[in-house]
Every structure is written in C-alpha cells, then in structure tokens.
C-alpha cells in the first residue's frame, strides 16, 4: 500500500511508504501522520498491541 501525505496548502510535499512493517512505533506514527493529514483512510497492517489500540481510540474520539 502507498500512503500519500501532503500539506493542505499549495505545497507538493509527499511521503510515500510502500509497506509498513507491523511495528508498534511505526503503527503509531503512521496513525498520527494520517490524522494530521486529514485522511479518512486507516493505515493497514497496524501492530496488534495496547499502545496502538489506545492511539486509535484517542484519534477516533478526538474533538475536531
């Protein structure tokens, strides 16, 4: 899977990640970058651990 993250301005900066390993730290970073980019797509192959579950819940329940 390829993730595209770009600013909400006229900048064309893009971050591309081909495959995410199932790592707790990478999963949490991907979730936060995804949320900051305003994406509705959930990253795949997230680590199955309490820390990732807490991050998902925090981002889901965040007031916008």
PALO-961038 format. One record per atom (N, C-alpha, C, CB): residue number from 1; atom name; z, y, x. Coordinates in Angstrom, 3 decimals, padded with zeros to 6 digits. Last residue first. Glycine has a CB too. Layout:
<sites>
  midren  guro        c3        c2        c1
     NUM    CA         Z         Y         X
...
</sites>
This chain:
<sites>
  midren  guro        c3        c2        c1
      64     N   016.885   017.602  -013.027
      64    CA   015.701   018.297  -012.484
      64     C   015.642   019.694  -012.985
      64    CB   014.414   017.573  -012.843
      63     N   019.592   015.555  -011.968
      63    CA   019.059   016.571  -012.893
      63     C   017.906   017.320  -012.252
      63    CB   020.162   017.564  -013.314
      62     N   019.290   012.136  -011.172
      62    CA   019.368   013.496  -010.675
      62     C   018.853   014.482  -011.727
      62    CB   018.571   013.634  -009.372
      61     N   019.014   009.493  -011.739
      61    CA   019.942   010.253  -012.574
      61     C   020.088   011.715  -012.156
      61    CB   021.286   009.596  -012.549
      60     N   017.231   008.602  -009.752
      60    CA   016.870   008.454  -011.158
      60     C   017.717   009.374  -012.047
      60    CB   017.039   006.991  -011.597
      59     N   018.678   009.050  -007.427
      59    CA   017.421   009.783  -007.641
      59     C   017.000   009.744  -009.111
      59    CB   016.301   009.196  -006.759
      58     N   020.806   007.260  -007.849
      58    CA   021.062   008.692  -007.634
      58     C   019.809   009.520  -007.899
      58    CB   021.559   008.939  -006.199
      57     N   019.473   004.793  -008.054
      57    CA   020.232   005.302  -009.193
      57     C   020.473   006.806  -009.056
      57    CB   021.572   004.557  -009.321
      56     N   018.384   004.614  -005.450
      56    CA   017.503   004.574  -006.623
      56     C   018.218   005.187  -007.824
      56    CB   017.064   003.116  -006.939
      55     N   020.778   004.600  -003.955
      55    CA   019.793   005.668  -003.770
      55     C   018.860   005.750  -004.971
      55    CB   018.982   005.440  -002.482
      54     N   021.928   002.205  -004.854
      54    CA   022.634   003.474  -005.068
      54     C   021.667   004.643  -004.932
      54    CB   023.804   003.628  -004.067
      53     N   020.032   000.358  -003.926
      53    CA   020.304   000.465  -005.367
      53     C   020.996   001.786  -005.700
      53    CB   021.172  -000.716  -005.838
      52     N   020.337   000.724  -001.189
      52    CA   019.060   001.077  -001.818
      52     C   019.240   001.239  -003.321
      52    CB   017.988   000.007  -001.520
      51     N   022.967  -000.249  -000.874
      51    CA   022.618   001.120  -000.487
      51     C   021.333   001.588  -001.153
      51    CB   022.479   001.219   001.023
      50     N   022.828  -002.965  -001.698
      50    CA   023.588  -001.992  -002.479
      50     C   023.195  -000.553  -002.157
      50    CB   025.069  -002.181  -002.237
      49     N   019.457  -004.294  -001.439
      49    CA   020.836  -004.123  -000.980
      49     C   021.513  -003.034  -001.809
      49    CB   020.879  -003.767   000.537
      48     N   016.518  -005.119  -000.703
      48    CA   017.398  -005.543  -001.786
      48     C   018.837  -005.473  -001.279
      48    CB   017.039  -006.991  -002.282
      47     N   014.132  -002.683   000.179
      47    CA   015.195  -003.579   000.594
      47     C   016.094  -003.889  -000.598
      47    CB   016.011  -002.964   001.751
      46     N   010.946  -002.618  -001.459
      46    CA   012.200  -001.991  -001.085
      46     C   013.224  -003.054  -000.706
      46    CB   012.729  -001.115  -002.229
      45     N   008.251  -003.075  -002.094
      45    CA   008.880  -003.843  -001.012
      45     C   010.151  -003.166  -000.518
      45    CB   007.901  -004.026   000.152
      44     N   006.987   000.201  -003.054
      44    CA   007.131  -001.247  -003.206
      44     C   007.817  -001.840  -001.989
      44    CB   005.763  -001.911  -003.421
      43     N   008.008   003.316  -004.508
      43    CA   007.581   002.510  -003.366
      43     C   007.836   001.027  -003.615
      43    CB   008.304   002.962  -002.093
      42     N   006.855   004.469  -007.600
      42    CA   008.005   003.909  -006.890
      42     C   007.488   003.084  -005.717
      42    CB   008.896   003.037  -007.841
      41     N   005.372   007.480  -008.542
      41    CA   005.155   006.116  -008.069
      41     C   006.372   005.647  -007.289
      41    CB   003.884   006.030  -007.196
      40     N   005.683   010.092  -009.035
      40    CA   006.197   009.193  -010.063
      40     C   006.019   007.729  -009.667
      40    CB   005.502   009.461  -011.392
      39     N   006.600   012.599  -006.637
      39    CA   005.767   011.465  -007.053
      39     C   006.465   010.643  -008.132
      39    CB   005.431   010.572  -005.847
      38     N   007.702   014.740  -005.357
      38    CA   007.481   014.834  -006.799
      38     C   006.629   013.711  -007.340
      38    CB   006.842   016.140  -007.135
      37     N   008.462   014.681  -002.788
      37    CA   007.041   014.955  -003.023
      37     C   006.728   015.071  -004.510
      37    CB   006.182   013.861  -002.397
      36     N   011.085   013.892  -003.035
      36    CA   010.802   015.267  -002.596
      36     C   009.354   015.663  -002.846
      36    CB   011.123   015.422  -001.115
      35     N   010.674   011.187  -003.715
      35    CA   011.277   012.111  -004.684
      35     C   010.985   013.560  -004.315
      35    CB   012.795   011.888  -004.769
      34     N   009.561   010.223  -001.318
      34    CA   008.829   010.071  -002.566
      34     C   009.350   011.062  -003.616
      34    CB   008.946   008.622  -003.084
      33     N   011.681   010.667   000.409
      33    CA   010.414   011.369   000.634
      33     C   009.578   011.353  -000.638
      33    CB   009.628   010.729   001.804
      32     N   013.500   008.836  -000.765
      32    CA   013.806   010.268  -000.719
      32     C   012.546   011.090  -000.495
      32    CB   014.826   010.562   000.384
      31     N   012.184   006.362  -000.436
      31    CA   012.589   006.820  -001.768
      31     C   012.832   008.329  -001.784
      31    CB   013.856   006.080  -002.224
      30     N   011.940   006.251   002.345
      30    CA   010.731   006.262   001.507
      30     C   011.060   006.769   000.107
      30    CB   010.105   004.846   001.430
      29     N   014.647   006.125   003.090
      29    CA   013.817   007.265   003.497
      29     C   012.575   007.383   002.621
      29    CB   013.407   007.129   004.970
      28     N   015.333   003.643   001.974
      28    CA   015.990   004.859   001.504
      28     C   015.204   006.105   001.889
      28    CB   017.403   004.944   002.064
      27     N   013.605   001.934   003.441
      27    CA   013.541   001.993   001.982
      27     C   014.148   003.285   001.461
      27    CB   014.256   000.792   001.365
      26     N   014.513   002.317   006.038
      26    CA   013.146   002.714   005.695
      26     C   012.999   002.846   004.181
      26    CB   012.126   001.692   006.248
      25     N   017.110   001.240   005.797
      25    CA   016.921   002.639   006.174
      25     C   015.525   003.140   005.828
      25    CB   017.176   002.818   007.659
      24     N   016.583  -001.454   004.985
      24    CA   017.429  -000.566   004.194
      24     C   017.150   000.894   004.529
      24    CB   018.907  -000.888   004.429
      23     N   013.326  -002.844   004.949
      23    CA   014.458  -002.381   005.745
      23     C   015.243  -001.382   004.903
      23    CB   013.987  -001.739   007.099
      22     N   010.747  -004.445   004.697
      22    CA   011.893  -004.411   003.797
      22     C   013.151  -004.108   004.592
      22    CB   012.039  -005.747   003.033
      21     N   008.159  -002.300   005.906
      21    CA   008.984  -003.496   006.032
      21     C   010.196  -003.357   005.113
      21    CB   009.429  -003.718   007.512
      20     N   005.379  -001.041   004.257
      20    CA   006.768  -000.799   004.571
      20     C   007.481  -002.125   004.762
      20    CB   007.442   000.031   003.472
      19     N   002.149  -000.370   005.371
      19    CA   003.055  -001.371   004.807
      19     C   004.480  -001.041   005.218
      19    CB   002.667  -002.804   005.270
      18     N   000.976   002.262   005.828
      18    CA   000.215   001.114   005.345
      18     C   001.125   000.094   004.673
      18    CB  -000.548   000.460   006.495
      17     N   001.477   005.512   005.085
      17    CA   002.185   004.331   005.560
      17     C   001.474   003.125   004.967
      17    CB   003.713   004.359   005.163
      16     N   000.738   008.823   005.785
      16    CA   000.223   007.549   005.282
      16     C   000.993   006.404   005.920
      16    CB  -001.294   007.411   005.566
      15     N   001.161   012.074   004.858
      15    CA   001.796   010.972   005.576
      15     C   001.274   009.687   004.957
      15    CB   003.375   011.051   005.509
      14     N  -000.564   015.121   005.236
      14    CA  -000.437   013.853   004.531
      14     C   000.257   012.844   005.438
      14    CB  -001.827   013.325   004.078
      13     N  -001.232   018.489   004.662
      13    CA  -000.499   017.517   005.462
      13     C  -000.253   016.265   004.640
      13    CB   000.835   018.108   005.966
      12     N  -002.558   020.662   003.674
      12    CA  -003.189   019.355   003.519
      12     C  -002.501   018.291   004.368
      12    CB  -004.662   019.438   003.887
      11     N  -001.241   023.358   001.770
      11    CA  -001.237   022.555   002.991
      11     C  -001.846   021.183   002.719
      11    CB   000.198   022.409   003.543
      10     N  -000.894   024.857  -000.429
      10    CA  -002.269   024.606  -000.031
      10     C  -002.368   023.795   001.254
      10    CB  -002.996   025.910   000.135
       9     N   001.892   023.087  -001.825
       9    CA   001.184   024.325  -001.529
       9     C  -000.243   023.975  -001.127
       9    CB   001.904   025.138  -000.405
       8     N   003.503   020.919  -002.018
       8    CA   002.958   021.474  -003.253
       8     C   002.312   022.836  -003.028
       8    CB   004.050   021.589  -004.298
       7     N   002.685   018.540   000.556
       7    CA   003.434   019.673   000.029
       7     C   002.767   020.180  -001.243
       7    CB   003.535   020.802   001.078
       6     N   002.329   014.979   000.142
       6    CA   001.847   016.289   000.560
       6     C   002.685   017.377  -000.082
       6    CB   000.365   016.468   000.199
       5     N   001.884   011.669   000.789
       5    CA   002.899   012.670   000.531
       5     C   002.354   014.001   001.015
       5    CB   004.252   012.316   001.227
       4     N   000.822   008.590  -000.104
       4    CA   000.325   009.906   000.252
       4     C   001.387   010.918  -000.171
       4    CB  -001.066   010.205  -000.425
       3     N   000.918   005.296   000.976
       3    CA   001.625   006.368   000.295
       3     C   001.074   007.686   000.790
       3    CB   003.156   006.280   000.528
       2     N  -000.658   002.264   000.476
       2    CA  -000.714   003.521   001.203
       2     C  -000.014   004.581   000.359
       2    CB  -002.191   003.930   001.524
       1     N   000.000  -001.165   000.844
       1    CA   000.000   000.000   000.000
       1     C   000.000   001.231   000.891
       1    CB   001.210  -000.004  -000.961
</sites>
